[in-house]
Amino acid sequence: MKKDEVVRMCCVCRQRKAKSELIKIVKNKDGKFSIAEGYAEGRGAYICKDKNCIEIAIKKRALNRSFKCEVNKEIYLKLEKNCFGANAPRNDVKPSGVKLGSSKN
Ligand SMILES: [Zn+2]
């Protein structure tokens, strides 16, 4: 962790981490939610860039609690995509390190 880095709390595991290790979800003044890329204005909630935290956030709708309102499903779907890829199996997350395709040999 770099010096002077801003630290925020993950709304799932409540651990404090550098912002660069967190995904920020913001609610803009129109009440629309989005996943922030870089700096974003608006009220935000943070989740670790961690499979477990994201999974729990999706399962428990942790963002709804953070924002105290209904967060649309698309945000959760986006989180899921960001973390697991577009073709992520829902309940059958394969261990990482499984590589498809040709290997060097
Ligand atoms: Zn976390």
Backbone and ligand atoms as CSV (ligand in chain L), in Angstrom:
chain,resi,resn,atom,element,x,y,z
A,1,MET,N,N,0.843,-1.208,0.000
A,1,MET,CA,C,0.000,0.000,0.000
A,1,MET,C,C,0.874,1.252,0.000
A,2,LYS,N,N,0.575,2.142,-0.914
A,2,LYS,CA,C,1.372,3.358,-1.016
A,2,LYS,C,C,1.052,4.325,0.124
A,3,LYS,N,N,2.040,5.156,0.393
A,3,LYS,CA,C,1.797,6.227,1.365
A,3,LYS,C,C,0.780,7.198,0.780
A,4,ASP,N,N,0.120,7.896,1.624
A,4,ASP,CA,C,-0.803,8.953,1.198
A,4,ASP,C,C,-1.999,8.431,0.415
A,5,GLU,N,N,-2.137,7.140,0.354
A,5,GLU,CA,C,-3.269,6.646,-0.411
A,5,GLU,C,C,-4.532,6.739,0.450
A,6,VAL,N,N,-5.605,7.111,-0.198
A,6,VAL,CA,C,-6.856,7.261,0.532
A,6,VAL,C,C,-7.404,5.883,0.861
A,7,VAL,N,N,-7.875,5.760,2.073
A,7,VAL,CA,C,-8.369,4.471,2.523
A,7,VAL,C,C,-9.883,4.544,2.697
A,8,ARG,N,N,-10.536,3.528,2.218
A,8,ARG,CA,C,-11.989,3.464,2.345
A,8,ARG,C,C,-12.391,2.096,2.887
A,9,MET,N,N,-13.607,2.034,3.366
A,9,MET,CA,C,-14.062,0.790,3.966
A,9,MET,C,C,-14.940,0.011,2.991
A,10,CYS,N,N,-14.647,-1.258,2.898
A,10,CYS,CA,C,-15.468,-2.140,2.084
A,10,CYS,C,C,-16.812,-2.330,2.789
A,11,CYS,N,N,-17.891,-2.207,2.051
A,11,CYS,CA,C,-19.207,-2.289,2.695
A,11,CYS,C,C,-19.615,-3.735,2.950
A,12,VAL,N,N,-18.792,-4.665,2.529
A,12,VAL,CA,C,-19.099,-6.070,2.780
A,12,VAL,C,C,-18.331,-6.584,3.995
A,13,CYS,N,N,-17.022,-6.497,3.943
A,13,CYS,CA,C,-16.223,-7.085,5.023
A,13,CYS,C,C,-15.777,-6.043,6.055
A,14,ARG,N,N,-16.052,-4.780,5.774
A,14,ARG,CA,C,-15.751,-3.698,6.706
A,14,ARG,C,C,-14.256,-3.496,6.929
A,15,GLN,N,N,-13.477,-4.033,6.040
A,15,GLN,CA,C,-12.038,-3.803,6.152
A,15,GLN,C,C,-11.684,-2.511,5.452
A,16,ARG,N,N,-10.698,-1.833,6.005
A,16,ARG,CA,C,-10.242,-0.610,5.371
A,16,ARG,C,C,-9.114,-0.929,4.406
A,17,LYS,N,N,-9.269,-0.419,3.215
A,17,LYS,CA,C,-8.278,-0.709,2.182
A,17,LYS,C,C,-8.022,0.533,1.357
A,18,ALA,N,N,-6.894,0.517,0.656
A,18,ALA,CA,C,-6.595,1.612,-0.264
A,18,ALA,C,C,-7.650,1.647,-1.354
A,19,LYS,N,N,-7.969,2.839,-1.779
A,19,LYS,CA,C,-9.010,2.989,-2.796
A,19,LYS,C,C,-8.730,2.167,-4.043
A,20,SER,N,N,-7.436,2.031,-4.340
A,20,SER,CA,C,-7.078,1.289,-5.547
A,20,SER,C,C,-7.422,-0.195,-5.437
A,21,GLU,N,N,-7.678,-0.636,-4.222
A,21,GLU,CA,C,-8.026,-2.048,-4.035
A,21,GLU,C,C,-9.530,-2.248,-3.944
A,22,LEU,N,N,-10.240,-1.169,-4.175
A,22,LEU,CA,C,-11.687,-1.236,-4.015
A,22,LEU,C,C,-12.391,-0.821,-5.301
A,23,ILE,N,N,-13.568,-1.351,-5.452
A,23,ILE,CA,C,-14.438,-0.905,-6.536
A,23,ILE,C,C,-15.387,0.113,-5.934
A,24,LYS,N,N,-15.557,1.218,-6.620
A,24,LYS,CA,C,-16.483,2.215,-6.112
A,24,LYS,C,C,-17.769,2.187,-6.911
A,25,ILE,N,N,-18.846,2.166,-6.195
A,25,ILE,CA,C,-20.145,2.271,-6.836
A,25,ILE,C,C,-20.722,3.612,-6.411
A,26,VAL,N,N,-21.127,4.395,-7.375
A,26,VAL,CA,C,-21.630,5.721,-7.039
A,26,VAL,C,C,-23.083,5.897,-7.435
A,27,LYS,N,N,-23.692,6.752,-6.667
A,27,LYS,CA,C,-25.046,7.180,-6.991
A,27,LYS,C,C,-24.945,8.649,-7.357
A,28,ASN,N,N,-25.307,8.988,-8.559
A,28,ASN,CA,C,-25.186,10.396,-8.963
A,28,ASN,C,C,-26.417,11.181,-8.535
A,29,LYS,N,N,-26.392,12.458,-8.874
A,29,LYS,CA,C,-27.467,13.311,-8.370
A,29,LYS,C,C,-28.826,12.982,-8.971
A,30,ASP,N,N,-28.823,12.245,-10.069
A,30,ASP,CA,C,-30.086,11.806,-10.648
A,30,ASP,C,C,-30.587,10.500,-10.037
A,31,GLY,N,N,-29.814,10.002,-9.092
A,31,GLY,CA,C,-30.215,8.769,-8.442
A,31,GLY,C,C,-29.843,7.532,-9.226
A,32,LYS,N,N,-28.962,7.715,-10.211
A,32,LYS,CA,C,-28.537,6.564,-11.007
A,32,LYS,C,C,-27.248,5.978,-10.450
A,33,PHE,N,N,-27.197,4.677,-10.430
A,33,PHE,CA,C,-26.012,4.007,-9.919
A,33,PHE,C,C,-25.082,3.626,-11.060
A,34,SER,N,N,-23.797,3.676,-10.776
A,34,SER,CA,C,-22.846,3.183,-11.754
A,34,SER,C,C,-21.572,2.748,-11.043
A,35,ILE,N,N,-20.803,1.961,-11.749
A,35,ILE,CA,C,-19.523,1.556,-11.202
A,35,ILE,C,C,-18.508,2.591,-11.654
A,36,ALA,N,N,-17.875,3.228,-10.697
A,36,ALA,CA,C,-17.006,4.354,-11.011
A,36,ALA,C,C,-15.683,3.878,-11.578
A,37,GLU,N,N,-15.281,4.529,-12.643
A,37,GLU,CA,C,-13.943,4.303,-13.182
A,37,GLU,C,C,-13.139,5.534,-12.817
A,38,GLY,N,N,-12.181,5.372,-11.969
A,38,GLY,CA,C,-11.415,6.534,-11.538
A,38,GLY,C,C,-12.245,7.431,-10.651
A,39,TYR,N,N,-12.087,8.722,-10.830
A,39,TYR,CA,C,-12.797,9.651,-9.981
A,39,TYR,C,C,-14.247,9.758,-10.417
A,40,ALA,N,N,-15.126,9.744,-9.454
A,40,ALA,CA,C,-16.529,9.919,-9.772
A,40,ALA,C,C,-17.199,10.698,-8.653
A,41,GLU,N,N,-18.027,11.607,-9.058
A,41,GLU,CA,C,-18.732,12.393,-8.067
A,41,GLU,C,C,-19.962,11.646,-7.593
A,42,GLY,N,N,-20.383,11.989,-6.429
A,42,GLY,CA,C,-21.597,11.386,-5.917
A,42,GLY,C,C,-21.318,10.547,-4.698
A,43,ARG,N,N,-22.382,10.106,-4.080
A,43,ARG,CA,C,-22.260,9.278,-2.902
A,43,ARG,C,C,-21.783,7.905,-3.330
A,44,GLY,N,N,-20.805,7.390,-2.628
A,44,GLY,CA,C,-20.245,6.124,-3.071
A,44,GLY,C,C,-20.235,5.048,-2.014
A,45,ALA,N,N,-20.153,3.843,-2.469
A,45,ALA,CA,C,-19.928,2.702,-1.594
A,45,ALA,C,C,-18.776,1.912,-2.194
A,46,TYR,N,N,-18.048,1.264,-1.370
A,46,TYR,CA,C,-16.857,0.566,-1.838
A,46,TYR,C,C,-16.937,-0.917,-1.533
A,47,ILE,N,N,-16.420,-1.687,-2.460
A,47,ILE,CA,C,-16.323,-3.134,-2.264
A,47,ILE,C,C,-14.927,-3.562,-2.696
A,48,CYS,N,N,-14.320,-4.452,-1.939
A,48,CYS,CA,C,-13.000,-4.962,-2.309
A,48,CYS,C,C,-13.039,-5.559,-3.714
A,49,LYS,N,N,-11.932,-5.442,-4.403
A,49,LYS,CA,C,-11.791,-6.160,-5.671
A,49,LYS,C,C,-11.448,-7.597,-5.346
A,50,ASP,N,N,-12.357,-8.206,-4.691
A,50,ASP,CA,C,-12.112,-9.534,-4.169
A,50,ASP,C,C,-13.347,-10.372,-4.453
A,51,LYS,N,N,-13.095,-11.551,-4.983
A,51,LYS,CA,C,-14.190,-12.412,-5.392
A,51,LYS,C,C,-15.192,-12.652,-4.266
A,52,ASN,N,N,-14.651,-12.904,-3.077
A,52,ASN,CA,C,-15.541,-13.204,-1.960
A,52,ASN,C,C,-16.459,-12.039,-1.630
A,53,CYS,N,N,-15.854,-10.865,-1.530
A,53,CYS,CA,C,-16.641,-9.691,-1.174
A,53,CYS,C,C,-17.698,-9.394,-2.229
A,54,ILE,N,N,-17.301,-9.521,-3.474
A,54,ILE,CA,C,-18.247,-9.234,-4.545
A,54,ILE,C,C,-19.378,-10.254,-4.536
A,55,GLU,N,N,-19.000,-11.483,-4.313
A,55,GLU,CA,C,-20.008,-12.540,-4.261
A,55,GLU,C,C,-21.016,-12.275,-3.139
A,56,ILE,N,N,-20.492,-11.919,-1.980
A,56,ILE,CA,C,-21.372,-11.642,-0.844
A,56,ILE,C,C,-22.225,-10.408,-1.123
A,57,ALA,N,N,-21.587,-9.407,-1.718
A,57,ALA,CA,C,-22.334,-8.186,-2.035
A,57,ALA,C,C,-23.512,-8.493,-2.937
A,58,ILE,N,N,-23.280,-9.370,-3.894
A,58,ILE,CA,C,-24.347,-9.732,-4.828
A,58,ILE,C,C,-25.422,-10.545,-4.107
A,59,LYS,N,N,-24.971,-11.519,-3.342
A,59,LYS,CA,C,-25.923,-12.389,-2.650
A,59,LYS,C,C,-26.762,-11.643,-1.633
A,60,LYS,N,N,-26.105,-10.786,-0.887
A,60,LYS,CA,C,-26.817,-10.107,0.199
A,60,LYS,C,C,-27.325,-8.743,-0.191
A,61,ARG,N,N,-27.113,-8.389,-1.448
A,61,ARG,CA,C,-27.506,-7.051,-1.895
A,61,ARG,C,C,-26.956,-5.991,-0.931
A,62,ALA,N,N,-25.671,-6.105,-0.666
A,62,ALA,CA,C,-25.037,-5.241,0.322
A,62,ALA,C,C,-25.125,-3.764,-0.047
A,63,LEU,N,N,-25.199,-3.486,-1.330
A,63,LEU,CA,C,-25.261,-2.083,-1.737
A,63,LEU,C,C,-26.584,-1.442,-1.346
A,64,ASN,N,N,-27.633,-2.230,-1.369
A,64,ASN,CA,C,-28.925,-1.690,-0.955
A,64,ASN,C,C,-28.837,-1.142,0.462
A,65,ARG,N,N,-28.098,-1.875,1.280
A,65,ARG,CA,C,-27.953,-1.454,2.672
A,65,ARG,C,C,-27.101,-0.190,2.759
A,66,SER,N,N,-26.021,-0.166,1.994
A,66,SER,CA,C,-25.121,0.985,2.041
A,66,SER,C,C,-25.813,2.262,1.587
A,67,PHE,N,N,-26.597,2.131,0.531
A,67,PHE,CA,C,-27.251,3.324,0.005
A,67,PHE,C,C,-28.626,3.531,0.628
A,68,LYS,N,N,-29.033,2.574,1.401
A,68,LYS,CA,C,-30.355,2.610,2.040
A,68,LYS,C,C,-31.475,2.768,1.016
A,69,CYS,N,N,-31.271,2.143,-0.105
A,69,CYS,CA,C,-32.341,2.114,-1.096
A,69,CYS,C,C,-32.048,0.999,-2.085
A,70,GLU,N,N,-32.987,0.770,-2.952
A,70,GLU,CA,C,-32.871,-0.305,-3.919
A,70,GLU,C,C,-31.827,0.043,-4.983
A,71,VAL,N,N,-30.842,-0.791,-5.106
A,71,VAL,CA,C,-29.844,-0.610,-6.163
A,71,VAL,C,C,-30.226,-1.537,-7.307
A,72,ASN,N,N,-30.294,-0.974,-8.500
A,72,ASN,CA,C,-30.798,-1.805,-9.592
A,72,ASN,C,C,-29.899,-3.006,-9.894
A,73,LYS,N,N,-30.558,-4.015,-10.390
A,73,LYS,CA,C,-29.931,-5.307,-10.632
A,73,LYS,C,C,-28.737,-5.202,-11.564
A,74,GLU,N,N,-28.817,-4.276,-12.500
A,74,GLU,CA,C,-27.729,-4.150,-13.475
A,74,GLU,C,C,-26.381,-3.897,-12.821
A,75,ILE,N,N,-26.413,-3.166,-11.725
A,75,ILE,CA,C,-25.153,-2.884,-11.041
A,75,ILE,C,C,-24.558,-4.180,-10.495
A,76,TYR,N,N,-25.415,-4.994,-9.944
A,76,TYR,CA,C,-24.926,-6.268,-9.429
A,76,TYR,C,C,-24.441,-7.167,-10.569
A,77,LEU,N,N,-25.166,-7.103,-11.666
A,77,LEU,CA,C,-24.746,-7.899,-12.818
A,77,LEU,C,C,-23.394,-7.421,-13.339
A,78,LYS,N,N,-23.222,-6.093,-13.337
A,78,LYS,CA,C,-21.953,-5.538,-13.793
A,78,LYS,C,C,-20.814,-5.946,-12.869
A,79,LEU,N,N,-21.091,-5.890,-11.589
A,79,LEU,CA,C,-20.084,-6.306,-10.623
A,79,LEU,C,C,-19.671,-7.736,-10.880
A,80,GLU,N,N,-20.674,-8.537,-11.099
A,80,GLU,CA,C,-20.441,-9.947,-11.348
A,80,GLU,C,C,-19.585,-10.133,-12.597
A,81,LYS,N,N,-19.928,-9.385,-13.626
A,81,LYS,CA,C,-19.167,-9.463,-14.866
A,81,LYS,C,C,-17.736,-8.999,-14.673
A,82,ASN,N,N,-17.610,-7.879,-13.973
A,82,ASN,CA,C,-16.269,-7.347,-13.722
A,82,ASN,C,C,-15.389,-8.366,-13.017
A,83,CYS,N,N,-16.010,-9.076,-12.130
A,83,CYS,CA,C,-15.225,-9.976,-11.299
A,83,CYS,C,C,-15.068,-11.349,-11.920
A,84,PHE,N,N,-16.146,-11.858,-12.455
A,84,PHE,CA,C,-16.118,-13.250,-12.901
A,84,PHE,C,C,-16.067,-13.406,-14.407
A,85,GLY,N,N,-16.158,-12.302,-15.117
A,85,GLY,CA,C,-16.196,-12.397,-16.567
A,85,GLY,C,C,-17.612,-12.596,-17.066
A,86,ALA,N,N,-17.790,-12.362,-18.347
A,86,ALA,CA,C,-19.134,-12.340,-18.915
A,86,ALA,C,C,-19.831,-13.690,-18.821
A,87,ASN,N,N,-19.063,-14.763,-18.863
A,87,ASN,CA,C,-19.680,-16.080,-18.877
A,87,ASN,C,C,-19.541,-16.804,-17.550
A,88,ALA,N,N,-19.524,-16.031,-16.505
A,88,ALA,CA,C,-19.325,-16.632,-15.192
A,88,ALA,C,C,-20.461,-17.575,-14.851
A,89,PRO,N,N,-20.096,-18.756,-14.422
A,89,PRO,CA,C,-21.141,-19.656,-13.941
A,89,PRO,C,C,-21.629,-19.172,-12.586
A,90,ARG,N,N,-22.911,-19.221,-12.396
A,90,ARG,CA,C,-23.468,-18.561,-11.221
A,90,ARG,C,C,-23.115,-19.240,-9.902
A,91,ASN,N,N,-23.375,-20.503,-9.811
A,91,ASN,CA,C,-23.150,-21.149,-8.521
A,91,ASN,C,C,-21.976,-22.118,-8.543
A,92,ASP,N,N,-21.271,-22.070,-9.620
A,92,ASP,CA,C,-20.207,-23.045,-9.787
A,92,ASP,C,C,-18.944,-22.303,-10.209
A,93,VAL,N,N,-18.396,-21.579,-9.265
A,93,VAL,CA,C,-17.208,-20.804,-9.576
A,93,VAL,C,C,-15.994,-21.725,-9.553
A,94,LYS,N,N,-15.356,-21.811,-10.696
A,94,LYS,CA,C,-14.201,-22.703,-10.797
A,94,LYS,C,C,-12.990,-22.078,-10.119
A,95,PRO,N,N,-12.143,-22.894,-9.578
A,95,PRO,CA,C,-10.925,-22.344,-8.981
A,95,PRO,C,C,-10.081,-21.662,-10.041
A,96,SER,N,N,-9.437,-20.578,-9.644
A,96,SER,CA,C,-8.627,-19.883,-10.626
A,96,SER,C,C,-7.395,-20.707,-10.946
A,97,GLY,N,N,-6.782,-20.426,-12.039
A,97,GLY,CA,C,-5.613,-21.195,-12.431
A,97,GLY,C,C,-5.958,-22.227,-13.482
A,98,VAL,N,N,-7.253,-22.428,-13.688
A,98,VAL,CA,C,-7.662,-23.331,-14.747
A,98,VAL,C,C,-7.594,-22.584,-16.057
A,99,LYS,N,N,-6.714,-23.019,-16.900
A,99,LYS,CA,C,-6.553,-22.322,-18.163
A,99,LYS,C,C,-6.990,-23.192,-19.323
A,100,LEU,N,N,-7.832,-22.580,-20.136
A,100,LEU,CA,C,-8.269,-23.305,-21.301
A,100,LEU,C,C,-7.342,-23.001,-22.455
A,101,GLY,N,N,-7.413,-23.816,-23.458
A,101,GLY,CA,C,-6.617,-23.559,-24.642
A,101,GLY,C,C,-5.283,-24.273,-24.598
A,102,SER,N,N,-4.457,-23.932,-25.551
A,102,SER,CA,C,-3.218,-24.658,-25.713
A,102,SER,C,C,-2.200,-24.256,-24.658
A,103,SER,N,N,-1.401,-25.177,-24.282
A,103,SER,CA,C,-0.316,-24.869,-23.368
A,103,SER,C,C,1.004,-24.974,-24.113
A,104,LYS,N,N,1.986,-24.350,-23.569
A,104,LYS,CA,C,3.295,-24.409,-24.212
A,104,LYS,C,C,3.887,-25.799,-24.060
A,105,ASN,N,N,4.045,-26.468,-25.166
A,105,ASN,CA,C,4.713,-27.764,-25.142
A,105,ASN,C,C,4.838,-28.314,-26.539
L,1,ZN,ZN,ZN,-14.351,-6.500,1.416
